[in-house]
Structures are given as C-alpha cells and as structure tokens.
C-alpha cells in the first residue's frame, strides 16, 4: 500500500507554518502505525514543492527559545521520522523547493524532480545558517559539492543535483514516483526496508547528534543583529543591512 503526503498551502508556496508541520507529524505517525503502508510519497500542491519555513507565521519577535523550539519540536521531528522509518519514502519535486523543503525532499530515500525544479537556500538572507539537517544531508550525499550553497546561500538546479547523483530527473515527478512506489510496495519489501536501514546506519548514524548541535547554534543566531535585521527586512520587503554581528 502507498500513502501520499501533499504539502497543501499553494497560496503561501506550501510554506511550513506551525499548523502544517503539526499535520505532517500527525500524518507520519498515522502512516508509521499502519503496517499495510509500505511506501510514502511526499509532494507539494500546485507548482511548488515547499518554500520552507513560513516567517510570517510569527508576527512578533523571534527569540532564541522560539527558534530552538521550532526546530526541536517540529522540523527535527519530521526529519527523524522520515529517516528512521523502515518504510520507503519518495519525494516528487516540481518547481521551487526552499529551506526546510529541500531537507524534506532529500531526506527521502528516492527523489524525482522535474527539470524546471530549483532548490533555493535563502537562510542567509535572514541571518541564519541552513537548518532541518540540510548541511548534514547534502554533505553526506554529495561531499563538498554543495559547500558554497550551504555557506553563502543561492540556488541550484535539478540538473546540477542530478549530476551530483542525488536525484532522478523526471518529466512528471509525481507520476514516476507513483510508478516506483507501486513497484516497491509489490516487491520484496523486507529486503528493501533492510537495505534502507543499512543506508541510514551508514550515512545518518550520527544524524541526531548533528541535529542537537544545529539546534544549539542556530538558535543562538536569533540573538544576532543580522538575524533581527534580516527578519525585519523580510517583513518590510526591503534589502537587509547586515553588519556581520
């Protein structure tokens, strides 16, 4: 049996506000507890996969405690549930994937993306480093190939990621994800699931330790001038004036 999780906020580019994250966690729990479900497809509605965290979700000041709690109580929970599950996860990405949306896509065991897909790292634009495990995920999957993007931000194409060997290009990602999901669900699933566990142990053995470090250091950035300025500039729709502090 195949389940599909669709990130469904097309009017907000499928941004991950607190309610959307709660719904995703609930869906992952329900799926994990259903022995009949073997494969999970994650996709986005409309022409976007996900724009990542929704800064407009918090109107007031974003504190160190709030940033830490957002990571530890939702973003990191989603990441661990996908990676630690014995079910096979497939992401179908079409359009923009940004921030935590990139993490969710590449935490999946298989990734199908359309040629028009762009992966956007915009954390630095609000004075933050990448989070939701993204530095860990991309470095584990492709070595230093994405170091520039992880350090200074920017974007990369699906073609670039395909050349790095971390996704498959697909003219219709969702259709091809469904075909693959049906094939996996009807195959020797215990073998597939065990192979995933081997990969998780090999590549993600210290993932939870990394997430603890990420939560500690990312939340400290909430105290920086550049984070306060970056969020203010985002809300006021202007260019930020960073000082490096």
Secondary structure as GFF3:
##gff-version 3
##sequence-region A 1 245
A	DSSP	beta_strand	2	7	.	.	.	ID=ss1
A	DSSP	three_ten_helix	10	12	.	.	.	ID=ss2
A	DSSP	alpha_helix	18	32	.	.	.	ID=ss3
A	DSSP	beta_strand	39	44	.	.	.	ID=ss4
A	DSSP	beta_strand	48	50	.	.	.	ID=ss5
A	DSSP	three_ten_helix	55	57	.	.	.	ID=ss6
A	DSSP	alpha_helix	64	70	.	.	.	ID=ss7
A	DSSP	pi_helix	71	75	.	.	.	ID=ss8
A	DSSP	alpha_helix	76	84	.	.	.	ID=ss9
A	DSSP	beta_strand	88	93	.	.	.	ID=ss10
A	DSSP	beta_strand	96	98	.	.	.	ID=ss11
A	DSSP	alpha_helix	100	107	.	.	.	ID=ss12
A	DSSP	beta_strand	110	113	.	.	.	ID=ss13
A	DSSP	beta_strand	118	121	.	.	.	ID=ss14
A	DSSP	three_ten_helix	123	126	.	.	.	ID=ss15
A	DSSP	alpha_helix	134	142	.	.	.	ID=ss16
A	DSSP	three_ten_helix	143	146	.	.	.	ID=ss17
A	DSSP	alpha_helix	147	152	.	.	.	ID=ss18
A	DSSP	beta_strand	154	157	.	.	.	ID=ss19
A	DSSP	alpha_helix	158	163	.	.	.	ID=ss20
A	DSSP	beta_strand	168	169	.	.	.	ID=ss21
A	DSSP	alpha_helix	173	185	.	.	.	ID=ss22
A	DSSP	alpha_helix	189	204	.	.	.	ID=ss23
A	DSSP	alpha_helix	207	220	.	.	.	ID=ss24
A	DSSP	three_ten_helix	221	223	.	.	.	ID=ss25
A	DSSP	alpha_helix	225	236	.	.	.	ID=ss26
###
